[in-house]
Amino acid sequence: MEQRETSTGTSAPACSISRVEHALGVLRGRWKLLIIHHLLVRQPRRFSDLEREIGQVTQKMLIQQLRALEADGVVRRIVYPEVPPHVEYELTAAGRALATALDALHDWSVQARHVDA
């Protein structure tokens, strides 16, 4: 991987803007990070559990966001052949790998709050 010099004089891996744009595209949307967070806390989850946990999201929007995450390989939809249908969602390996990034966002948020105070 390429290295670049930072403002502090140390070297860091060069960042490919196209990869960052792709990652942001996968996560774009008001609800996707919350869905991923809830699946990181406990999985698998039924649709109704996610709907209850993310109270402000509409059913239509939750379905759209889950389908998009599934299409991007972040979430896996598991359908059990029962009546009534039983559907659960879980993170794929790619989805679970987002835990590090979400932890970093959390830490940044805590630090930024203390800087502004």
C-alpha positions in Angstrom: 0.0 0.0 0.0 1.2 3.5 -0.8 2.3 5.7 2.1 1.8 9.4 2.4 3.2 12.0 4.8 0.8 13.4 7.4 0.9 17.0 8.8 2.8 15.6 11.8 5.6 14.3 9.6 4.7 10.6 10.0 3.7 8.3 7.2 0.2 6.8 6.8 -1.4 4.6 4.2 -2.6 6.6 1.2 -6.3 6.7 1.1 -8.1 5.9 -2.2 -10.9 8.4 -2.5 -12.9 6.0 -4.7 -12.8 3.4 -1.9 -14.0 6.0 0.6 -16.8 7.1 -1.7 -17.8 3.5 -2.2 -17.9 2.8 1.5 -19.9 6.0 2.1 -22.3 5.0 -0.6 -22.9 1.6 1.1 -23.6 3.4 4.4 -25.5 6.4 2.9 -28.9 6.8 4.5 -30.3 7.8 7.8 -30.9 4.3 9.1 -28.2 2.0 7.8 -25.7 2.7 10.6 -28.4 2.2 13.2 -29.4 -1.1 11.6 -25.8 -2.2 11.6 -25.3 -1.1 15.2 -28.4 -3.1 16.4 -27.2 -6.2 14.5 -23.7 -5.8 16.0 -25.3 -5.8 19.5 -27.3 -8.9 18.9 -28.0 -11.1 15.9 -29.8 -12.5 14.2 -32.7 -10.1 14.6 -36.3 -10.4 13.3 -37.7 -7.5 11.3 -40.1 -6.6 14.1 -37.2 -6.4 16.6 -35.4 -3.9 14.4 -38.6 -2.0 13.8 -39.2 -1.7 17.5 -35.6 -0.8 18.4 -35.4 1.9 15.7 -38.7 3.5 16.6 -38.6 6.5 14.3 -38.1 4.5 11.1 -41.1 3.6 8.9 -41.7 0.1 7.9 -41.2 1.0 4.2 -37.9 2.7 4.9 -36.6 -0.1 7.1 -37.4 -2.6 4.3 -35.6 -0.4 1.7 -32.5 0.0 3.9 -32.3 -3.7 4.7 -32.6 -4.6 1.0 -29.9 -2.1 0.1 -27.6 -3.5 2.8 -28.3 -7.0 1.6 -27.6 -6.0 -2.0 -24.2 -4.5 -0.9 -23.3 -7.7 1.0 -23.5 -6.2 4.5 -26.6 -8.0 5.7 -27.9 -11.5 5.1 -31.6 -12.2 5.1 -32.6 -15.7 6.4 -36.0 -17.0 5.5 -37.4 -20.0 7.4 -40.0 -22.0 5.6 -42.8 -21.7 8.2 -46.3 -20.3 8.3 -46.4 -17.5 9.1 -43.0 -16.7 7.4 -40.1 -16.2 9.8 -37.4 -13.9 8.5 -34.2 -12.9 10.4 -31.4 -10.6 9.5 -27.7 -10.9 10.4 -24.5 -9.3 9.4 -22.2 -10.9 6.9 -18.4 -11.0 7.5 -18.2 -7.7 5.7 -20.9 -6.2 8.0 -19.2 -7.5 11.1 -16.0 -5.8 9.9 -17.7 -2.5 10.2 -17.5 -2.8 14.0 -14.0 -1.3 14.0 -15.2 1.7 12.0 -18.3 2.2 14.2 -16.1 2.0 17.3 -13.8 4.7 15.8 -16.9 6.9 15.1 -18.1 6.5 18.7 -14.6 7.4 20.1 -14.4 10.4 17.8 -17.8 11.6 18.9 -16.8 11.3 22.6 -13.6 13.2 22.0 -15.3 15.9 19.9 -17.8 16.5 22.6 -15.1 17.1 25.2 -13.2 19.4 22.8 -16.2 21.6 22.4 -17.1 21.7 26.1 
